[in-house]
Amino acid sequence: MLYWLLYQKLFPYFRLFRIFRYVTFRCVFASLTALLIGLLIGPFVIDRLRQFQIGQYIREEGPQSHQKKGGTPTMGGVLICISILVPTLLWSDLSNPFVWLVMLSTLAFGAIGFTDDYIKVLHKRNLGLTSKQKLALQFLVSAAVAVALVRLRGEGVYSTRLMVPFIKSYRPNLILDSLLHSAHFWPLAFLPFIIFVMLVITFSSNAVNLTDGLDGLAIGCTIIAAGALTVLTYVSGHAVFSDYLELQRMPMVSEVTVFCGAMVGASIGFLWYNAHPAEIFMGDVGSLALGGAIATVAVVIKQELLLPFIGGVFILEAVSVILQVGSYKMRGGKRIFKMAPLHHHFELSGWSESKVITRFWIMALVFALFALTTLKLR
């Protein structure tokens, strides 16, 4: 909105406003706006959640040290979503389809999380949506994102070819060319791409959700992952950088940099209130929205295979749960970890909550820096 007003409408009369044409400038402003929104309305949101008695229910099987956190306001992800979406609407070019795609994906995953949280709060001790219901909704939203990208491919602004880290010349296409020109079976040509996108986005969304178990852990890792995505998105849409780094240049995705900047600012603003000891929890509305946003951006800029490094801690947390459940079922009740997700294992091993959080942040930073180095190691 402000981009449309200040640059497209007022720039011809006030040459000073030409600065708003630069995506880097608007990215910084979006980040600062998101941070300001989070800091200013945070206390209001916390008070409202307390008034409505929307408090976190702590499961009895969890670490005993967490029982004291019961009743802490949850569903703070509403604050995160507002802090991301409002600055994006203000500072981005709203004629860009990729901007709308990442915003709607974030909003849709946030709505799934909101529904899950609301059921938990409405019915005390209820576990919310069942795993099947949640996965079905996540797959549905992910499929919608994939179909939208297929349509953008038809308009020539998106490619279904993967960019493989470390290998610049190998770019496999997820479209079945043999079926593409078939009169009856051409829709099946896009099925591998759609399934791939569904798996990537759904897994990422749940991975962030599993990481959200300690004060500031998930949101701190999100700041780092979103910062890495901001850099990757910018270079992917920049003519000089994309050519130098031998990336597939996609000019239109550069506008998504504004969204990524807003995600960084919103996450920092939320961390102000979510830092240990937390005044508010993000809930599923926040974790699912952030996971969906991170994965959708990665898919849009063709860095899906780099996502395990961009969000390395999220992946480790999700894999630890998969291994724990698999071991329990296949080895007659034997566990690999003292408790999953992974951060609980280290808590039960004697690490303080603050130490676990800080060290996982360090791990997230190392993963993100490695992801950025792969741009040149090709």
NUTIMI-807445 format. One record per residue (C-alpha): residue in three letters; x, y, z. Coordinates in Angstrom, 1 decimal. Layout:
REM NUTIMI-807445
("ALA", (X, Y, Z))
...
***
This chain:
REM NUTIMI-807445
("MET", (0.0, 0.0, 0.0))
("LEU", (2.7, 2.5, 1.0))
("TYR", (4.8, 1.3, -2.0))
("TRP", (1.9, 2.0, -4.3))
("LEU", (1.3, 5.4, -2.8))
("LEU", (4.8, 6.7, -2.3))
("TYR", (6.5, 5.2, -5.3))
("GLN", (3.9, 4.5, -8.0))
("LYS", (1.7, 7.6, -7.3))
("LEU", (3.9, 10.3, -5.7))
("PHE", (7.3, 9.5, -7.2))
("PRO", (6.6, 11.4, -10.5))
("TYR", (6.0, 14.6, -8.4))
("PHE", (8.5, 14.0, -5.6))
("ARG", (11.8, 12.5, -6.8))
("LEU", (12.9, 11.8, -3.3))
("PHE", (10.5, 8.9, -3.2))
("ARG", (12.5, 7.0, -5.8))
("ILE", (14.3, 5.3, -2.9))
("PHE", (11.1, 3.2, -2.4))
("ARG", (11.7, 1.4, -5.6))
("TYR", (14.6, -0.5, -4.0))
("VAL", (13.6, -3.8, -2.5))
("THR", (16.5, -3.7, 0.1))
("PHE", (15.2, -0.3, 1.5))
("ARG", (11.6, -1.6, 1.7))
("CYS", (12.9, -4.9, 3.3))
("VAL", (14.5, -2.9, 6.1))
("PHE", (11.4, -0.8, 6.6))
("ALA", (9.2, -3.9, 6.7))
("SER", (11.5, -5.5, 9.3))
("LEU", (11.5, -2.4, 11.5))
("THR", (7.7, -2.0, 11.1))
("ALA", (7.2, -5.6, 12.1))
("LEU", (9.4, -5.2, 15.1))
("LEU", (7.6, -2.0, 16.1))
("ILE", (4.2, -3.6, 15.8))
("GLY", (5.3, -6.6, 17.9))
("LEU", (6.7, -4.5, 20.6))
("LEU", (3.8, -2.1, 20.8))
("ILE", (0.8, -4.4, 20.6))
("GLY", (2.5, -7.3, 22.5))
("PRO", (1.4, -6.2, 26.0))
("PHE", (-2.1, -5.6, 24.7))
("VAL", (-2.3, -9.1, 23.2))
("ILE", (-0.8, -10.7, 26.4))
("ASP", (-3.4, -8.9, 28.6))
("ARG", (-6.3, -9.9, 26.3))
("LEU", (-5.2, -13.6, 26.3))
("ARG", (-5.0, -13.5, 30.1))
("GLN", (-8.5, -11.9, 30.3))
("PHE", (-9.9, -14.7, 28.1))
("GLN", (-8.0, -17.2, 30.2))
("ILE", (-6.2, -18.6, 27.1))
("GLY", (-3.4, -20.3, 29.0))
("GLN", (-1.0, -23.1, 28.1))
("TYR", (-1.9, -26.6, 29.3))
("ILE", (1.2, -28.6, 30.2))
("ARG", (1.1, -32.3, 29.6))
("GLU", (1.8, -34.4, 32.7))
("GLU", (4.2, -36.7, 30.8))
("GLY", (6.5, -33.7, 29.9))
("PRO", (9.5, -32.6, 32.1))
("GLN", (8.4, -31.7, 35.6))
("SER", (10.2, -28.4, 35.4))
("HIS", (7.7, -27.3, 32.8))
("GLN", (4.6, -27.7, 35.1))
("LYS", (5.1, -24.2, 36.5))
("LYS", (4.6, -22.8, 33.0))
("GLY", (1.0, -23.9, 33.1))
("GLY", (-1.4, -21.0, 32.5))
("THR", (1.0, -18.8, 30.6))
("PRO", (-0.9, -17.1, 27.8))
("THR", (-0.7, -19.0, 24.5))
("MET", (-1.8, -18.4, 20.9))
("GLY", (0.7, -15.6, 20.7))
("GLY", (1.2, -16.6, 17.1))
("VAL", (-1.6, -14.3, 16.3))
("LEU", (0.8, -11.5, 17.2))
("ILE", (3.4, -13.0, 14.9))
("CYS", (1.0, -13.3, 12.0))
("ILE", (-0.1, -9.7, 12.4))
("SER", (3.4, -8.4, 12.6))
("ILE", (4.4, -10.3, 9.4))
("LEU", (1.4, -9.6, 7.2))
("VAL", (0.7, -5.9, 8.0))
("PRO", (4.3, -4.7, 7.1))
("THR", (4.2, -6.9, 4.0))
("LEU", (1.0, -5.3, 2.9))
("LEU", (2.4, -1.9, 3.5))
("TRP", (5.8, -2.2, 1.9))
("SER", (5.6, -4.8, -0.9))
("ASP", (4.4, -4.6, -4.4))
("LEU", (1.0, -6.2, -4.1))
("SER", (0.8, -6.8, -7.9))
("ASN", (3.4, -9.5, -7.4))
("PRO", (1.8, -13.0, -7.2))
("PHE", (4.6, -14.6, -5.2))
("VAL", (4.0, -12.1, -2.4))
("TRP", (0.3, -13.1, -2.2))
("LEU", (1.3, -16.7, -2.3))
("VAL", (3.6, -16.6, 0.7))
("MET", (1.2, -14.4, 2.7))
("LEU", (-1.9, -16.6, 2.0))
("SER", (0.2, -19.8, 2.8))
("THR", (1.2, -18.2, 6.1))
("LEU", (-2.3, -17.2, 6.9))
("ALA", (-3.7, -20.6, 6.0))
("PHE", (-1.3, -22.5, 8.2))
("GLY", (-1.9, -20.0, 11.0))
("ALA", (-5.6, -20.7, 10.7))
("ILE", (-5.0, -24.5, 11.1))
("GLY", (-2.9, -23.8, 14.2))
("PHE", (-5.5, -21.3, 15.5))
("THR", (-8.2, -24.0, 15.2))
("ASP", (-6.0, -26.5, 17.0))
("ASP", (-5.2, -24.1, 19.8))
("TYR", (-8.8, -22.9, 20.2))
("ILE", (-10.0, -26.5, 20.6))
("LYS", (-7.4, -27.1, 23.3))
("VAL", (-8.3, -23.9, 25.2))
("LEU", (-12.0, -24.4, 24.8))
("HIS", (-11.9, -28.0, 26.1))
("LYS", (-9.3, -28.3, 28.8))
("ARG", (-7.0, -31.3, 28.5))
("ASN", (-8.2, -31.8, 25.0))
("LEU", (-5.3, -32.4, 22.5))
("GLY", (-6.9, -30.3, 19.8))
("LEU", (-7.2, -31.5, 16.3))
("THR", (-6.3, -35.1, 15.7))
("SER", (-3.0, -35.8, 13.9))
("LYS", (-5.0, -37.1, 10.9))
("GLN", (-7.1, -33.9, 10.8))
("LYS", (-4.1, -31.7, 11.1))
("LEU", (-2.1, -33.5, 8.4))
("ALA", (-5.1, -33.5, 6.1))
("LEU", (-5.5, -29.7, 6.4))
("GLN", (-1.8, -29.1, 6.0))
("PHE", (-1.6, -31.3, 2.9))
("LEU", (-4.6, -29.4, 1.5))
("VAL", (-3.0, -26.0, 1.9))
("SER", (0.4, -27.3, 0.6))
("ALA", (-1.4, -28.8, -2.5))
("ALA", (-3.0, -25.4, -3.1))
("VAL", (0.4, -23.7, -3.0))
("ALA", (1.8, -26.3, -5.5))
("VAL", (-1.1, -25.8, -7.9))
("ALA", (-0.6, -22.1, -7.7))
("LEU", (3.1, -22.5, -8.6))
("VAL", (2.1, -24.8, -11.5))
("ARG", (-0.1, -22.0, -12.8))
("LEU", (2.8, -19.5, -12.4))
("ARG", (5.0, -21.9, -14.3))
("GLY", (2.5, -21.7, -17.2))
("GLU", (2.9, -17.9, -17.2))
("GLY", (6.7, -18.4, -17.5))
("VAL", (7.6, -16.8, -14.1))
("TYR", (8.4, -20.0, -12.2))
("SER", (10.3, -23.2, -12.9))
("THR", (9.7, -26.7, -11.5))
("ARG", (13.4, -27.6, -11.9))
("LEU", (15.3, -28.3, -8.6))
("MET", (18.5, -26.6, -7.8))
("VAL", (20.8, -29.1, -6.2))
("PRO", (23.4, -27.8, -3.6))
("PHE", (27.0, -28.2, -4.7))
("ILE", (26.0, -29.3, -8.2))
("LYS", (25.3, -26.4, -10.5))
("SER", (24.8, -28.4, -13.8))
("TYR", (22.3, -30.9, -12.5))
("ARG", (18.8, -29.5, -12.3))
("PRO", (16.2, -32.3, -12.5))
("ASN", (12.7, -31.4, -13.5))
("LEU", (9.8, -32.6, -11.4))
("ILE", (7.4, -32.5, -14.3))
("LEU", (6.9, -35.7, -16.4))
("ASP", (7.5, -34.4, -19.9))
("SER", (6.2, -37.7, -21.4))
("LEU", (2.7, -36.9, -20.1))
("LEU", (2.8, -33.2, -20.5))
("HIS", (1.5, -33.2, -24.1))
("SER", (-1.0, -36.0, -23.6))
("ALA", (-4.6, -35.1, -24.3))
("HIS", (-6.0, -37.1, -21.4))
("PHE", (-3.2, -37.5, -18.9))
("TRP", (-1.5, -34.1, -18.9))
("PRO", (-2.6, -33.3, -15.3))
("LEU", (-0.7, -36.3, -14.1))
("ALA", (2.5, -34.7, -15.4))
("PHE", (2.5, -32.3, -12.5))
("LEU", (1.8, -34.9, -9.8))
("PRO", (5.5, -35.5, -8.8))
("PHE", (6.0, -31.7, -8.3))
("ILE", (2.7, -31.3, -6.3))
("ILE", (3.5, -34.3, -4.0))
("PHE", (7.1, -33.0, -3.5))
("VAL", (5.8, -29.5, -2.5))
("MET", (3.2, -31.0, -0.2))
("LEU", (5.8, -33.1, 1.7))
("VAL", (8.3, -30.2, 2.0))
("ILE", (5.9, -27.7, 3.3))
("THR", (4.0, -30.0, 5.6))
("PHE", (7.1, -31.5, 7.1))
("SER", (8.6, -28.0, 7.7))
("SER", (5.5, -26.8, 9.3))
("ASN", (5.4, -29.7, 11.8))
("ALA", (9.1, -29.5, 12.4))
("VAL", (8.8, -25.9, 13.7))
("ASN", (5.8, -27.0, 15.8))
("LEU", (7.9, -29.8, 17.4))
("THR", (10.7, -27.3, 18.2))
("ASP", (8.4, -25.0, 20.1))
("GLY", (8.9, -26.6, 23.5))
("LEU", (11.2, -24.2, 25.3))
("ASP", (11.0, -20.4, 25.9))
("GLY", (12.4, -18.6, 22.9))
("LEU", (13.8, -21.8, 21.2))
("ALA", (11.6, -21.9, 18.1))
("ILE", (11.4, -18.2, 17.6))
("GLY", (15.1, -17.7, 18.0))
("CYS", (15.8, -20.4, 15.4))
("THR", (13.2, -18.8, 13.1))
("ILE", (15.0, -15.4, 13.3))
("ILE", (18.2, -17.1, 12.0))
("ALA", (16.4, -19.1, 9.3))
("ALA", (14.4, -16.1, 8.1))
("GLY", (17.6, -14.1, 8.0))
("ALA", (19.2, -16.7, 5.7))
("LEU", (16.1, -16.8, 3.6))
("THR", (16.2, -13.0, 3.2))
("VAL", (19.7, -13.2, 1.7))
("LEU", (18.8, -16.2, -0.5))
("THR", (15.6, -14.5, -1.8))
("TYR", (17.4, -11.3, -2.6))
("VAL", (20.3, -12.9, -4.5))
("SER", (17.8, -15.2, -6.4))
("GLY", (16.0, -12.2, -7.8))
("HIS", (19.1, -10.0, -8.4))
("ALA", (20.4, -10.0, -12.0))
("VAL", (24.1, -9.6, -11.1))
("PHE", (24.2, -11.8, -8.0))
("SER", (22.2, -14.7, -9.5))
("ASP", (24.4, -14.7, -12.6))
("TYR", (27.6, -14.5, -10.5))
("LEU", (26.4, -17.3, -8.2))
("GLU", (25.0, -19.3, -11.2))
("LEU", (21.6, -19.4, -9.7))
("GLN", (18.4, -19.7, -11.7))
("ARG", (17.4, -16.0, -11.9))
("MET", (13.8, -15.3, -11.0))
("PRO", (13.3, -11.5, -11.1))
("MET", (9.8, -11.6, -9.6))
("VAL", (10.8, -13.4, -6.4))
("SER", (12.9, -10.5, -5.3))
("GLU", (9.8, -8.9, -3.9))
("VAL", (9.4, -11.8, -1.4))
("THR", (12.5, -10.3, 0.3))
("VAL", (10.2, -7.8, 1.9))
("PHE", (8.1, -10.6, 3.4))
("CYS", (11.3, -12.3, 4.7))
("GLY", (12.4, -9.1, 6.3))
("ALA", (9.0, -8.7, 8.0))
("MET", (9.3, -12.3, 9.3))
("VAL", (12.7, -11.4, 10.8))
("GLY", (11.4, -8.3, 12.5))
("ALA", (8.2, -10.0, 13.7))
("SER", (10.2, -12.8, 15.2))
("ILE", (12.5, -10.5, 17.0))
("GLY", (9.5, -8.6, 18.4))
("PHE", (7.9, -11.8, 19.6))
("LEU", (11.2, -13.0, 21.2))
("TRP", (11.1, -9.9, 23.4))
("TYR", (8.1, -11.4, 25.2))
("ASN", (8.9, -15.1, 24.6))
("ALA", (12.4, -15.0, 26.0))
("HIS", (13.0, -17.1, 29.2))
("PRO", (11.0, -16.9, 31.4))
("ALA", (8.3, -16.5, 28.7))
("GLU", (5.4, -14.1, 29.1))
("ILE", (3.6, -15.7, 26.2))
("PHE", (3.8, -18.8, 24.0))
("MET", (3.3, -18.8, 20.2))
("GLY", (1.1, -21.9, 20.2))
("ASP", (0.3, -23.9, 17.1))
("VAL", (-1.0, -20.8, 15.4))
("GLY", (2.5, -19.4, 15.4))
("SER", (4.6, -22.5, 14.9))
("LEU", (2.6, -23.9, 12.0))
("ALA", (2.4, -20.4, 10.3))
("LEU", (6.2, -19.9, 10.6))
("GLY", (7.0, -23.4, 9.4))
("GLY", (4.6, -23.0, 6.5))
("ALA", (6.1, -19.6, 5.7))
("ILE", (9.7, -20.7, 5.8))
("ALA", (9.0, -23.7, 3.5))
("THR", (6.8, -21.8, 1.1))
("VAL", (9.6, -19.2, 0.6))
("ALA", (12.1, -22.0, 0.1))
("VAL", (9.9, -23.6, -2.6))
("VAL", (9.3, -20.2, -4.3))
("ILE", (13.0, -19.4, -4.6))
("LYS", (14.0, -23.0, -5.6))
("GLN", (16.0, -23.8, -2.4))
("GLU", (13.9, -26.7, -1.2))
("LEU", (16.9, -29.0, -1.0))
("LEU", (18.8, -26.4, 1.0))
("LEU", (15.9, -26.2, 3.6))
("PRO", (17.5, -28.9, 5.9))
("PHE", (20.4, -26.5, 6.4))
("ILE", (18.4, -23.3, 6.5))
("GLY", (16.3, -24.8, 9.3))
("GLY", (18.8, -27.4, 10.6))
("VAL", (17.6, -27.4, 14.2))
("PHE", (14.0, -27.8, 13.1))
("ILE", (15.0, -30.9, 11.1))
("LEU", (16.9, -32.4, 13.9))
("GLU", (14.0, -32.0, 16.3))
("ALA", (11.6, -33.6, 13.8))
("VAL", (13.9, -36.5, 13.0))
("SER", (14.5, -37.1, 16.7))
("VAL", (10.7, -37.6, 17.2))
("ILE", (10.5, -39.9, 14.1))
("LEU", (13.5, -42.0, 15.4))
("GLN", (12.0, -42.2, 19.0))
("VAL", (8.6, -43.3, 17.8))
("GLY", (10.1, -45.8, 15.3))
("SER", (12.4, -47.2, 17.9))
("TYR", (9.6, -47.6, 20.5))
("LYS", (7.4, -49.4, 18.1))
("MET", (10.0, -51.6, 16.4))
("ARG", (12.2, -52.4, 19.4))
("GLY", (9.6, -53.4, 21.9))
("GLY", (9.4, -50.1, 23.9))
("LYS", (13.1, -49.2, 23.8))
("ARG", (13.9, -45.6, 23.3))
("ILE", (16.9, -43.8, 21.7))
("PHE", (16.5, -40.6, 23.7))
("LYS", (15.4, -39.9, 27.2))
("MET", (12.6, -37.9, 25.7))
("ALA", (11.7, -36.4, 22.3))
("PRO", (11.9, -33.9, 20.8))
("LEU", (15.6, -33.6, 21.1))
("HIS", (15.6, -30.5, 23.4))
("HIS", (13.9, -32.5, 26.1))
("HIS", (16.6, -35.1, 26.0))
("PHE", (19.2, -32.6, 26.9))
("GLU", (17.0, -31.1, 29.6))
("LEU", (16.7, -34.5, 31.2))
("SER", (20.5, -35.0, 30.8))
("GLY", (21.1, -32.1, 33.2))
("TRP", (21.3, -29.0, 30.9))
("SER", (19.4, -26.0, 32.1))
("GLU", (16.7, -24.6, 29.9))
("SER", (18.7, -21.5, 29.1))
("LYS", (21.7, -23.6, 28.1))
("VAL", (19.7, -25.8, 25.8))
("ILE", (18.1, -22.7, 24.1))
("THR", (21.4, -20.9, 23.6))
("ARG", (23.3, -23.9, 22.3))
("PHE", (20.5, -24.7, 19.9))
("TRP", (20.6, -21.1, 18.6))
("ILE", (24.3, -21.5, 18.0))
("MET", (23.6, -24.7, 16.1))
("ALA", (20.9, -22.9, 14.0))
("LEU", (23.4, -20.2, 13.2))
("VAL", (26.0, -22.7, 12.1))
("PHE", (23.5, -24.5, 9.9))
("ALA", (22.3, -21.2, 8.3))
("LEU", (25.9, -20.0, 7.6))
("PHE", (26.6, -23.3, 6.0))
("ALA", (23.5, -22.9, 3.8))
("LEU", (24.8, -19.5, 2.6))
("THR", (28.2, -20.9, 1.8))
("THR", (26.7, -23.4, -0.6))
("LEU", (25.8, -20.5, -2.9))
("LYS", (29.5, -20.3, -3.9))
("LEU", (30.4, -23.9, -3.4))
("ARG", (28.9, -25.1, -6.6))
***
